[in-house]
C-alpha cells in the first residue's frame, strides 16, 4: 500500500575528482593491509574495506566543505569538483551517519514502526471481522498484512544496507503490496466477491492478470534495466487506481451511502498527501533525518487507520454495526 520511491544515480559527490582521489588513496590501504580493521557490526552488516573508504571519504569531504574554519578559497583549491559550503549527494544519496553498520538508522527505525502496525493491527484482522463476511473478502484481507509485513521487512533491510539486491527486493515488495490492495479494492467495490461461479471466474481472471502485471514488472526491472522513472510511474499508477476506486465508492450517489463513506477518502487522501514529503529532498538534519525518513514516520499511524476502515466496512457489508471489541485489535 505504501511504496518506496527513490533512485540511486551518479551524483555530484561521487563524480568529483576530490572524492575519486580520496577513495583511490584509501582503497590502496585496503590492498596493502594498512587500513584499520573493520568493527564487528560492520562485518555483520557486510561492509567491505572499499565500502568503508567510500563512507569515510564522503563524510570527511562533507565536513571540510561546510567547515566554518576554512576559507572559501581553500575549499575551492582542496575540493576539486565539489561546491564549497554545500552538502551534496554521493551515489544518489545524502551523507548519513551510520549506526552499528546501519546506513540510514532513522529510516530503519520508522520502517520497523510501520511493520509493527501491520503486525499489531493486521494480523489480528481475521478475528475482528464478522463471521458472515464472504470468504473471498476474508482471504484477501488476510493477505494484506502478510504483504505489508514483507514490504517493511525489506525496507528495513534496504535502509540497513543499500545494495542492488536489497533495493530490488524493497521495490518489488512495494509493488506486490500495492497490487494486493488493488485486488481487494476491485473485488470489494465491483461486487464480484459473492460466492458464485461467474464471480469466481472473474476473480481468477483478475488474479492471473495482476500476477502477469507483477511478473512483467519485475522481469523488466531485473532482466532489462532498472528504470527508476518507470518504477515510479508504475507505483503511482497502481496507487492512483486503488485510490480512485475508493473515491468513486465514496462519492457514488447512485446507492445508499454507508455511514463511514468518508473514512476511506480521508485516509487515502492523507496518505497521498504524505508522499509530498518525498519531494522535499533536503540534506538530512544532523546527517540523520531526511524527507524519506519523515515519510516513513508519518505513515505509521495511517496503517492503523486504514485497517480500522476495512473492519468497519466489513461489518457494514454484512448489515451489522461494528462491535466495540472489534474496533481495537488484540494487544
N, C-alpha and C positions, 0 to 999 in steps of 0.2 A: 504494500500500500504506500510505503514511503521509500523512495529510492534515492540512492546516492548519485549525484550528477557532477562529477569533477574530472578534469583532464590532467594529463601529465606530459606536456610538451616541453621541448627545449626552451630555456628561459635566458634572460639577460645574464643571470648569475653564472650558470654553467657554461655559457658561451664565451664568457670573458677570459681574457688572457691571464688575469690575476688568479682566477680560480684554477685554470688549467695548469699554470706554473706551480701553484700551491699543491694541488693533488698529485702532480707528477713527482715533485720532490718528496712528498710524504710516502707515496707508494714505493719509492726506491728503498725507504727504510723498512717496508714490509718485506721486500725481496732480500735485503741484506741482514734481516733479523734484528735490527736496532729499534724497531717500533715497540712501544710499550705493550706488554701482553694485554689482551682483551679481558675484561672482567667477566665473571661467571654469568651475570644477567645478559651481557652482550652475546656471549656464546650460546646461551639458551635461546635467545631470540634471533639467532643465526646471522649476527653481524660478522662481516669479514673485515680483515685489516683494511682493504680498499674502501669498504663502506665507511669505516671509522674515519679514514682520511677525508672522505667527502664531507662527512658531518663536521669534523674539526675545522676544515678549511672554510666551510660555509659560515660557521659562527665566528671564526677569527676574522674573516674578511668583513662580516657584518658589524662586528664590534669596532673594527678600525674605521669603517665607512661612516658610522654615526657617532664616533668619539668626539666629544666636545673639546678635547685637549689637543687635537690635531688640526692643523690649518687646512683650509680648502686646497691650497696649492700642493701641500704634501700629499693629500689624498689623491689628487689628480695624477701625480707622478708615481705613487705607490700602488694605485689600483687601476691598472690599465684595463679598460673595458667596463669598469663599474662606475656608476654615477655616485659622486660623493654625497654624504648626508641623506642617503636613502636606503631603505631596506628593500631588497629585490628578491625575486624568486629564484630558486635553483631546481632544475629538473621539474618545473611545473608546480613547485610547492614553496610556500613560505618557510623560512627557517624556524623550526620548533625545537624547544629544549626537550630532549628525550628523558624518560624516567625508567630506570631499570630495563633499558633496551627498547622501551615502547616509544615509537616515533611521535605520536600525537596523543599524549595521555588523556587530555580532556575529551577528545572525540571518542576514545575508547571507553572512558567512564560514562559518557552520555549515551553511547551505543548500548552499553550494559544496562542503563536505565530503561531504554526502550525495550530491550529483550525482557527485562524483569516485568514490564507491564503486560507483555504478551503471555508470560508465564502465569502471572497472578490473575489477570482478567480474561485471558484467552483460554487457557487450559481448563478453567472452571466453567467455560461456556456451556458444554453439554448438560451439566447439572442445573443450569439456570434457565433452560429452555422448556417450553410446555411439552407435555408428553405426546400431544396430538399434532405436533408440528410435522409436516410432510417430511419423510425420510431423506429425499434428495436435498432439501434445505439443511437438515441436520448434518448430513455427510459433508456438505460444502462448508458449513460453519465450523465443523471440527478441523477442517483443513487449514483454515485461515491462521490460527495461532501457530500451527506447525511451520508453515512457510514464513510466518513472521519471526519466529524464533531462529529459523535458519538464516533469514536475511540479516538479523542483527548479530548473529554469531560471526558471520563472515565480515560484517562491518567492523567488528572488534578485531578480527584477525588482520584485516586490511589496514586499519589505522595503527595496529601494532607494528606491522612490517609491510611497507608498500613494495610489493613485488608484482611482476606481471601476472602470476598465477593468482595471488590473493586479490588483485584488482579485478580480474575477470570473475572470480567466484563471488565477489561482492556485487558486481553489476548484474551478473546472471541471476543471483538470488533475488535482487530487487525486481528484475523483470518477471520472475516466476511469481513472486508475491502479488505484483500488480495484476497479472493475468488471472490469478486465482480470485482476487477480489472482483475483477471484471466478470468472471464466470458467475459468481454468486449474484452480482447485481443483475445480470441478464436473466438468469432463471427465476430470480425472485420477482423482478419487475415486469417480466413478459408473461408470467403465469405458467411457464412450462415446467414448473416444479410438481405439478399434480401427477399422481401415480397412474398414468395411462400409457398405453403402448405408443400412441402418437407422440406424447411428450417425452417418453423415454428415448425414442429415435432422435428427436430434436436435441435432447441433452447429449446423447452420444456424438451426434454430428458436431455439436458445439465444442465438446471436449477434444475431438480429433482436430478441429480447426484451430483451436487455441494451442494445442500441442504442436501442430505443424508450424504455427507462427513462432512459438518459442524455440523450436529446434532450428528453424531457418535463421532466427535472430542470432542465436549463439554460434551457429555454424559460420555465418558471415563474419562475425567478430573474431572467431577463433581461427578459421581457415583462410580467410581472405585478408582482411586487415582490421585492426581495432580502430574504428572510426568514431571518435568521440562525439562529433556533431550528429552522426546518425543515431548513436546510442541515446543521446539526449532527446532527439526528435521522437524516437520510438517510445521512450518512457513518458514523455509529455503527452504523446498521442493516446497511449493507453490510459494514463491518468485522467485526461480530459474526457475520454469516452466514458470512463467509470463515473466521473462526477456529473456529467451531463445526464446520464441515465437517472441518477438520484434526483437531480434538479428537475428533470422532466416530471418525475413522480411527485415531487413536492408541489409543483405549480400546475398539476393536472386538474382542471376544473370539471372534467367530464364524469368523475365519480366522487363518491363521498370521501372527503379528506379524513385522514387519520388524525387523532388528537396530537400526535407527535410529528406532524408533517413537516415542520420547520427544522426539526433537530438535525436530520442528515445534511440539509443545505447549510446550516450554520457550521457544523463540524467540518464539512468538506471545504467550505469557503475559507474557514480559518486555516485549514491545512494547506490549501493552495496559496494563501497569503503568506504563510511562513516560508514558502520556497523562495520568496523575495530576499530572504537573508542570504541566499547563495549569490545574489547579485552584488551584495555589499562586500566585495572582495578587498579587505584591508589587511595590512600586516598584523599578525597576531599580537594581541596585547600581552606584554611580558613574554613574548615568543611562546605563548601557550594557548590563548583564547582567540580564535578566529571566527569568521562568519559561519563556516561549516560546522564547527563545534556548537555554536549558538543554535543553529538549525536543529541539530540532534537534541539539544537540551529542550528546545521549545516543543518538539513533537512528543515528548514523553507523556504529558497529560492527555494529548489528543487521542492516543491509543485507547486509554480508559474510556473516554467519552464516546468513541466510535463503537466499542463493544457494548456500552450501555444502550446506544441507539439500536444495535442489532437485537439485543434482548427485548427491548420494549416493542420493536417492530414484530418480532416473532410471536409474542403474546397477543398483539393486536390482530395478526393474521388469523389466529385461532379463535378470535372472538372473545378473548379474555383480557382483563386488566393484569398487568404485571404485578405479582405479589411482592410485598416488601422484602421477603427473604431472597428473591431473585434479582433485586436491584443491586445487590452487592455480591461480589464474588467471595468465595471462601478464602479466608486468610491462610 
